Amino acid sequence: MRMLLKVQMDTQASNEAIRQGNLQKIVAGALESLRPEAAYFTVEDGCRTGYIFFDLEDPSRMPSISEPFFLQLGARVHYSPVMNQEDLRKGLAAMMSGS
């Protein structure tokens, strides 16, 4: 299932990760593991924030995906199922046909 992983990093913890040269390694490791469709980074609510779109094939992977962000960056992590345009078109067509 296509998912949006939102990662809001604690400012103090991510500052320390930057000072130690680890932030890039943590993010790169996550992206290598997830092989995302897209990944974007910004600031939200005053926190460094990443939006990562990826395919979650097995929900049992959620702990291994989340824990590096929790443990190393004090992050708040949120998962949301998402659709692309084709998924939406298919879902609306099924709804209209009564399937």
N, C-alpha and C positions, 0 to 999 in steps of 0.2 A: 504494500500500500504506500502511495506517495505521501510523505509526511513533511511538515514544516517543523524543524527543530529551532526553537528560539532560545538563545543562550545570552542571559544578561550577567555579565561578569562584575563581581564586587570590585570597586575601584581600588581599595587598598591591596587586595590580593593580586589583582591584575597589574597594578603598579609594581609590586614586588616581583612578579613573574617577568615583567619587562626588564627591570633592573638586573635580574639574574640571567636574562637571555632565554627564558623558557616559554614566554607567551607564544612566539612563533612556532616553537616545537610542539606545544600542546595543540594548537590549532591545526598545524600541518598533519599531525598524527591522526586527529579526528577526521580531517578531510580525506586523508589517505584511506582510512578504514571505511568511511561512509560512501566514498566515490559519489559525491552529490551531483545532482542535475545542475544546481546553481548554489552559490554561497555569497552572501552580501554582509557587509559589516558597516555599522553606523553607531550613533549614540542615541539611546532612548532612556528617558527618565534619568538622565545624568550618568548612565552606565554604558560602558562599552558593550555593544550588543551584536550578536551574529544571527543571521537568518539563513538556515541551511535546509535546502530542499533535497530530499533523498528518498530512496525506496526502502521501506522497512519490511523486509521479507519475513522476519520472525520477531514477534514482540519480546521474546526472551533476550534479545540483544540490547534492550533498553538500559539495563544496568551498566553494561560495559561501555555504552555510548555516553551515558550521563555522568558516571562516577568521576572520570578525569576532570570534568568541568566543576563538579561539586568539590572534590578533594583539593584540586590545585588552584582553582580560581574563585572559590566561594560563590559560584554562579547559581542563579535561578534558572531552571530549565523547564521548558514547556514544549509538549508535542501536540500538534494539530494535524489531523488528516486534511489533505488538500486535493483539489482537482486542477487539471489543466483544461484548456478549452475543449479538447476532444472528450475528456471525461464528462464535462458539463453537458456537452451536446448529446452524448450517449445517454446520460441520466435523464435529461429532459425528454428525449425521444421515447425512452422506456416509460416515463411517467405519462406521456400523452397517449401512448398506445395501450396503457393499462397493464403493462407487463410487470 
